Amino acid sequence: MKIDRLLRITIYLLNHGKTSSAVLADYFEVSQRTIMRDMDALCLAGIPVCSTTGVDGGYEIMEHLRCKAKWQDS
C-alpha cells in the first residue's frame, strides 16, 4: 500500500540520513521511478525532503527540520 510505503520511507530517511534512490528502491522492493514519485508525494504532503545529485547524492529530510528523536523502523 502506497501510504504505508511513504511512511516507511520517511522513517527510513529520518533514521539513515541521505540515501540514494537505488538503495531505497532495493530496500522497499520497488523501481527507482516509484521512489521518485513517492518523493514527489512526500513533498506535496509537506515532508521536507530534499535531493542532491552526483556521486554522493540522494534523498534526505532537510537537516534543520529533522526531529531529534529516532523512529523505529520495522
N, CA and C atoms as a LAMMPS dump frame, in Angstrom:
ITEM: TIMESTEP
0
ITEM: NUMBER OF ATOMS
222
ITEM: BOX BOUNDS ff ff ff
-5.0000000000000000e+02 5.0000000000000000e+02
-5.0000000000000000e+02 5.0000000000000000e+02
-5.0000000000000000e+02 5.0000000000000000e+02
ITEM: ATOMS id mol type element x y z
1 1 1 N 0.84 -1.17 0
2 1 2 C 0 0 0
3 1 3 C 0.893 1.243 0
4 2 1 N 0.558 2.207 -0.825
5 2 2 C 1.418 3.367 -1.016
6 2 3 C 1.595 4.194 0.254
7 3 1 N 0.518 4.453 0.99
8 3 2 C 0.631 5.296 2.183
9 3 3 C 1.551 4.654 3.209
10 4 1 N 1.498 3.338 3.319
11 4 2 C 2.389 2.61 4.222
12 4 3 C 3.839 2.798 3.794
13 5 1 N 4.101 2.67 2.492
14 5 2 C 5.461 2.831 1.982
15 5 3 C 5.959 4.259 2.2
16 6 1 N 5.102 5.248 2
17 6 2 C 5.506 6.641 2.204
18 6 3 C 5.923 6.882 3.653
19 7 1 N 5.171 6.339 4.579
20 7 2 C 5.527 6.477 5.988
21 7 3 C 6.831 5.753 6.288
22 8 1 N 6.982 4.554 5.751
23 8 2 C 8.22 3.788 5.974
24 8 3 C 9.428 4.487 5.359
25 9 1 N 9.258 5.117 4.194
26 9 2 C 10.356 5.868 3.573
27 9 3 C 10.743 7.048 4.459
28 10 1 N 9.752 7.751 4.984
29 10 2 C 10.027 8.887 5.864
30 10 3 C 10.811 8.444 7.09
31 11 1 N 10.38 7.366 7.715
32 11 2 C 11.079 6.847 8.89
33 11 3 C 12.491 6.401 8.52
34 12 1 N 12.632 5.735 7.381
35 12 2 C 13.952 5.282 6.931
36 12 3 C 14.895 6.472 6.77
37 13 1 N 14.421 7.532 6.106
38 13 2 C 15.271 8.704 5.883
39 13 3 C 15.612 9.407 7.193
40 14 1 N 14.684 9.457 8.131
41 14 2 C 14.974 10.055 9.433
42 14 3 C 16.057 9.274 10.165
43 15 1 N 16.032 7.966 10.046
44 15 2 C 16.993 7.122 10.754
45 15 3 C 18.334 6.988 10.044
46 16 1 N 18.34 7.029 8.706
47 16 2 C 19.56 6.741 7.96
48 16 3 C 20.18 7.945 7.264
49 17 1 N 19.479 9.058 7.202
50 17 2 C 20.032 10.227 6.518
51 17 3 C 19.992 10.057 5.008
52 18 1 N 20.892 10.755 4.328
53 18 2 C 20.893 10.767 2.862
54 18 3 C 21.041 9.357 2.304
55 19 1 N 20.131 9.015 1.39
56 19 2 C 20.094 7.68 0.807
57 19 3 C 19.765 7.787 -0.67
58 20 1 N 20.462 7.027 -1.498
59 20 2 C 20.221 7.073 -2.944
60 20 3 C 18.9 6.403 -3.302
61 21 1 N 18.385 6.774 -4.46
62 21 2 C 17.132 6.167 -4.924
63 21 3 C 17.32 4.675 -5.187
64 22 1 N 18.523 4.274 -5.604
65 22 2 C 18.788 2.855 -5.852
66 22 3 C 18.69 2.049 -4.556
67 23 1 N 19.252 2.576 -3.487
68 23 2 C 19.193 1.888 -2.193
69 23 3 C 17.753 1.826 -1.695
70 24 1 N 17.031 2.948 -1.808
71 24 2 C 15.629 2.964 -1.383
72 24 3 C 14.793 1.99 -2.206
73 25 1 N 15.014 1.979 -3.514
74 25 2 C 14.256 1.082 -4.389
75 25 3 C 14.518 -0.379 -4.02
76 26 1 N 15.77 -0.704 -3.754
77 26 2 C 16.115 -2.071 -3.367
78 26 3 C 15.492 -2.427 -2.013
79 27 1 N 15.59 -1.528 -1.066
80 27 2 C 15.077 -1.786 0.281
81 27 3 C 13.564 -1.976 0.282
82 28 1 N 12.85 -1.129 -0.475
83 28 2 C 11.387 -1.193 -0.489
84 28 3 C 10.833 -2.046 -1.633
85 29 1 N 11.729 -2.658 -2.391
86 29 2 C 11.363 -3.578 -3.472
87 29 3 C 10.419 -2.939 -4.493
88 30 1 N 10.796 -1.738 -4.935
89 30 2 C 10.074 -1.02 -5.984
90 30 3 C 11.11 -0.468 -6.957
91 31 1 N 10.649 0.139 -8.042
92 31 2 C 11.574 0.724 -9.01
93 31 3 C 12.063 2.095 -8.533
94 32 1 N 13.161 2.555 -9.125
95 32 2 C 13.657 3.89 -8.808
96 32 3 C 12.645 4.949 -9.223
97 33 1 N 11.91 4.705 -10.298
98 33 2 C 10.879 5.65 -10.735
99 33 3 C 9.764 5.749 -9.688
100 34 1 N 9.414 4.642 -9.064
101 34 2 C 8.412 4.669 -7.996
102 34 3 C 8.92 5.491 -6.817
103 35 1 N 10.199 5.341 -6.483
104 35 2 C 10.789 6.143 -5.405
105 35 3 C 10.7 7.625 -5.757
106 36 1 N 10.984 7.983 -7
107 36 2 C 10.89 9.386 -7.415
108 36 3 C 9.462 9.904 -7.259
109 37 1 N 8.485 9.107 -7.649
110 37 2 C 7.08 9.511 -7.477
111 37 3 C 6.721 9.623 -5.997
112 38 1 N 7.238 8.705 -5.195
113 38 2 C 6.98 8.762 -3.756
114 38 3 C 7.586 10.02 -3.137
115 39 1 N 8.775 10.413 -3.581
116 39 2 C 9.397 11.631 -3.064
117 39 3 C 8.56 12.856 -3.426
118 40 1 N 8.017 12.876 -4.633
119 40 2 C 7.117 13.966 -5.033
120 40 3 C 5.891 13.998 -4.128
121 41 1 N 5.34 12.833 -3.828
122 41 2 C 4.162 12.752 -2.959
123 41 3 C 4.488 13.238 -1.547
124 42 1 N 5.667 12.88 -1.036
125 42 2 C 6.064 13.337 0.294
126 42 3 C 6.211 14.855 0.332
127 43 1 N 6.794 15.422 -0.711
128 43 2 C 6.939 16.883 -0.788
129 43 3 C 5.576 17.559 -0.818
130 44 1 N 4.656 17.016 -1.6
131 44 2 C 3.304 17.577 -1.665
132 44 3 C 2.583 17.475 -0.324
133 45 1 N 2.94 16.472 0.465
134 45 2 C 2.334 16.287 1.779
135 45 3 C 2.98 17.17 2.847
136 46 1 N 4.02 17.908 2.465
137 46 2 C 4.669 18.815 3.404
138 46 3 C 5.873 18.246 4.121
139 47 1 N 6.317 17.052 3.74
140 47 2 C 7.525 16.47 4.329
141 47 3 C 8.721 17.14 3.652
142 48 1 N 9.644 17.719 4.427
143 48 2 C 10.752 18.482 3.842
144 48 3 C 11.867 17.599 3.285
145 49 1 N 11.595 16.939 2.169
146 49 2 C 12.573 16.072 1.515
147 49 3 C 13.36 16.901 0.51
148 50 1 N 14.677 16.762 0.525
149 50 2 C 15.485 17.422 -0.496
150 50 3 C 16.329 16.36 -1.195
151 51 1 N 16.762 16.688 -2.391
152 51 2 C 17.578 15.743 -3.152
153 51 3 C 18.837 16.435 -3.635
154 52 1 N 19.898 15.653 -3.738
155 52 2 C 21.154 16.132 -4.294
156 52 3 C 21.604 15.149 -5.365
157 53 1 N 22.298 15.67 -6.359
158 53 2 C 22.777 14.831 -7.453
159 53 3 C 24.264 14.548 -7.282
160 54 1 N 24.763 13.65 -8.074
161 54 2 C 26.183 13.339 -8.054
162 54 3 C 26.486 12.035 -7.342
163 55 1 N 27.764 11.781 -7.194
164 55 2 C 28.231 10.527 -6.607
165 55 3 C 27.693 10.345 -5.188
166 56 1 N 27.706 11.4 -4.401
167 56 2 C 27.227 11.319 -3.02
168 56 3 C 25.789 11.804 -2.887
169 57 1 N 25.053 11.809 -3.979
170 57 2 C 23.687 12.319 -3.974
171 57 3 C 22.696 11.353 -3.364
172 58 1 N 21.5 11.858 -3.204
173 58 2 C 20.425 11.038 -2.668
174 58 3 C 19.321 11.906 -2.113
175 59 1 N 18.406 11.28 -1.426
176 59 2 C 17.29 11.97 -0.787
177 59 3 C 17.537 12.02 0.71
178 60 1 N 17.094 13.106 1.335
179 60 2 C 17.184 13.221 2.784
180 60 3 C 16.133 14.199 3.285
181 61 1 N 15.818 14.074 4.57
182 61 2 C 14.95 15.039 5.229
183 61 3 C 15.833 16.236 5.564
184 62 1 N 15.374 17.444 5.248
185 62 2 C 16.181 18.64 5.496
186 62 3 C 16.642 18.668 6.948
187 63 1 N 17.941 18.829 7.137
188 63 2 C 18.576 18.697 8.45
189 63 3 C 17.983 19.633 9.493
190 64 1 N 17.755 20.884 9.161
191 64 2 C 17.276 21.832 10.173
192 64 3 C 15.817 21.586 10.566
193 65 1 N 15.124 20.714 9.831
194 65 2 C 13.733 20.408 10.148
195 65 3 C 13.548 19.007 10.719
196 66 1 N 14.643 18.296 10.921
197 66 2 C 14.55 16.928 11.44
198 66 3 C 14.288 16.939 12.934
199 67 1 N 13.567 15.949 13.381
200 67 2 C 13.331 15.771 14.813
201 67 3 C 14.575 15.145 15.427
202 68 1 N 14.782 15.384 16.685
203 68 2 C 15.917 14.777 17.374
204 68 3 C 15.671 13.296 17.642
205 69 1 N 14.426 12.926 17.795
206 69 2 C 14.091 11.54 18.128
207 69 3 C 14.3 10.618 16.939
208 70 1 N 14.693 9.418 17.23
209 70 2 C 14.806 8.38 16.21
210 70 3 C 13.511 7.589 16.196
211 71 1 N 13.077 7.207 15.007
212 71 2 C 11.858 6.418 14.859
213 71 3 C 12.246 4.975 14.627
214 72 1 N 11.465 4.082 15.162
215 72 2 C 11.728 2.665 14.98
216 72 3 C 11.262 2.235 13.608
217 73 1 N 12.153 1.608 12.868
218 73 2 C 11.868 1.11 11.526
219 73 3 C 11.666 -0.388 11.618
220 74 1 N 10.465 -0.856 11.324
221 74 2 C 10.205 -2.299 11.441
222 74 3 C 10.267 -2.99 10.118
